[in-house]
Amino acid sequence: MEVVLISSIELSRDIGFFGAYTIGLGTMIGAGVFILPSIAAADAGPASIIAFLVGGLVSLLAALSLSELSTALPQTGGSYHYINTALGNFFGSIAGWSLWAGLTFASAFYMLGFGQYLAFFYGDLSVSLAALFMAGLLILVNIYGVRETGWLQNFIVTLLVGLIIVFIIFGVPQIDTANLQPFNPYGWSMVAMTVGTVYVSFIGFEVIADIAEEIKNPQRNIPLAMVAAVVTPTVFYVFVMAISVGILPLEELAISKIPVADVAETYLGTFGTIAMVIGAIFATVSSANSSILAASRINFAMGRDRVLSNWFNQIHEKFRTPYRSIAITGILIFSLIIIGAGIDTLAKVAGFAYLLTYSLVHISVIVMRNVESDLYNPSFKCPAYPYVQILGFIAGIIILIQMGTLVLTVGILVALFGGIWYFLYVRGRTEKRGMLGEAVVSKDLEKEKGVYKVLVALANPETEKELIEIAAANASRYEKGQVIALNVIEVPPQSSLAHSAAFEEKRIKRQEKILEAAKETAEQVDIELYTKSVIGRSVNKVILDLIEEEKIDHTVLGWEGDIKAKEYILGTKIDPIVKYADCEVSIVKPSEGKKSGQEIRDIAAFVGEGPNTPFAIKQANNLTKLDEKRELTLVNLQIPSEGISKEEAKRTGEKHIKKMAKKAGIEENEYKSRVIISQTRKKPLFKATEEYNAVYLGAVRPKRLKGALFGSLPEDLGRQSESTVVMVRETRISTKTILRRIREKLSR
């Protein structure tokens, strides 16, 4: 049978709507609520409420344009990538440097805000020193590559939303309308400038565009997540600003370092103040961390397009993070804090950078819509085109020209630097390329009706042969059997998946070796094989998603017992797969020691009382049929009760073997029977295991499979035996609870 080798590297789409929404919201819900009310009130008075509302509307227009581009050109780099693709490397260089500067200024802004709120607890604390300390800590954390931070991000977002809702519910009745007069004391030009000041609060949805290639159902989830990530904080900002200017006199609010906490004190007391201060500390740290991560991804995208040297994007051998990019971003943040840049200036420059970039994004949509190419085929198209783009571009320019001499000077200098950089460095190094450039594109597997698909997860070239053989044994039962060999590289959250695809050369080469070995094995056993390479942040989630997406019928997993794999993980992390996979599952402990590498000849299936025993017999028989020299033995253990003779026990065992073989659809001439009589259980089974090359066991508890495979007799056999041990269970489709249904709906 023909072997089909697909060697593309894929990125795991494992982020659903809720995940993308919280990622965007986590960045946006920080500074806007806790730091900016005093700065905005000083610039525009009560009309700063309008500034926040306009900022949200401008962001909504940009989010719609970004949603279209990100579903057509999903690649790390977000706005930079779209501009570079649509308008060329000159504008790409300007956008890239502007975005990097914007994220750096925003991070410094968040850190100073952190210092101001932390000073509430330590009155003599230096705000700058506190900002430097936390910035340094975040840089180290990101270089080190701390994993499993998603729960913390969700906790912070939930905490902040809860605090803001309490602030709003109890604050609205306390508004004194007299404090709102005069409403616009400084004129509409100052309101426009204030929009630029507060715009740093609205940059979170850009992060969603940056991870577009990691989001499930992008045509649905990207626009929904972006719109929701804009609308939610906009509503919060407008209410918080209205409460702030409606409760505190303008002259008090304008000089407050911790405005939301000072406002809360008037009607929530000391407890409310402390709660808001704690919320602000969490919010500023979360926002700064997200911005640092986004900055490293912009660097990667620029390096990929040769707009920036790849020196910035080297992956640390131990931590697997783009440490140079993160470190240089940290140095720039330190510099801004040390030179004493004003917190309002930092906010305005960050806002300028993003407003300029989003203006170019709107133009990019218009350009891409008018380019006749099959490569631009967005799954989501912006409504009201081109009016959304025209209005968004004009609004952005109007706000930009109102932002003050200092901010305009710094922003224009950054943009000019990007243009000069193009002429001095970029031009001549880049080559004209297609619109998708070097995007990592996944190739869909054949979705032929009636195909029985077996997924085999490979992690080690030395043990893959047994796994492929067992997968082939399952596929061979069907006329249209197909084996999909999967290898997964797990990377930390600090590295984008596309970044890792470009720079994890050593592990990708090992990955290719694994899949090439699988091809050779497939040719020997004569099966149809597809290979699939995926880079993701969670091996078990990649596998579970693939089982669902490709409608896998049977999954074969390698088991390493208590061994903790450092690079390729298919050991203890199989638990969630075994628990949740709605397909047949085989857990394989490959042969080792003296039996390692031996050809499989003698095969046994242990025949017990468990519901998966017939399935284990069937699987063992399938493996036997791959080679006519193989023999299958069905083994039953009898522990006779008092007064029961060995002969009676043996007849009972043989009767049970026949019964289970019949359930499995196995004829008597296809197997040998063996009944072991013993007063103990483990020792004779361990001894019998060593007499065969491969032993099959069925999971003993269908509702608590983890308990059956871990800490039970099957695992003990697997841990101690040198033979191949295969633990199996049939398809298990559990009744889903209401909470699980909601969770799955949000993750799509």
Salt bridges, closest charged atoms under 4 A:
GLU10 OE2 - LYS532 NZ 2.97
ASP43 OD2 - LYS348 NZ 3.85
GLU68 OE2 - ARG369 NE 2.77
ASP210 OD2 - ARG297 NH1 3.65
GLU214 OE1 - ARG537 NH1 2.39
ASP305 OD1 - ARG304 NE 3.55
ASP305 OD1 - ARG433 NH2 2.89
GLU448 OE2 - LYS480 NZ 3.04
GLU469 OE2 - ARG630 NH2 2.72
GLU490 OE2 - LYS573 NZ 3.28
GLU504 OE1 - ARG320 NH1 3.02
GLU504 OE2 - ARG507 NH2 3.37
ASP545 OD1 - LYS216 NZ 3.34
ASP545 OD2 - LYS541 NZ 3.52
GLU550 OE1 - LYS447 NZ 3.40
GLU550 OE1 - LYS453 NZ 3.22
ASP562 OD2 - ARG719 NE 3.43
GLU567 OE2 - ARG320 NH2 3.30
GLU567 OE1 - ARG510 NH1 3.35
ASP575 OD2 - LYS706 NZ 3.66
GLU584 OE1 - ARG477 NH2 3.50
GLU584 OE1 - HIS554 ND1 2.75
GLU592 OE2 - LYS589 NZ 3.88
GLU599 OE1 - ARG601 NH2 2.76
GLU609 OE2 - HIS656 ND1 3.86
ASP627 OD2 - ARG601 NH1 3.07
GLU631 OE1 - LYS672 NZ 3.09
GLU670 OE1 - LYS625 NZ 3.39
GLU691 OE1 - ARG674 NH1 2.78
GLU715 OE2 - ARG719 NH2 2.38
ASP716 OD2 - LYS682 NZ 2.91
ASP716 OD1 - ARG719 NH1 3.17
GLU744 OE1 - LYS736 NZ 3.13
GLU744 OE2 - ARG740 NE 2.97
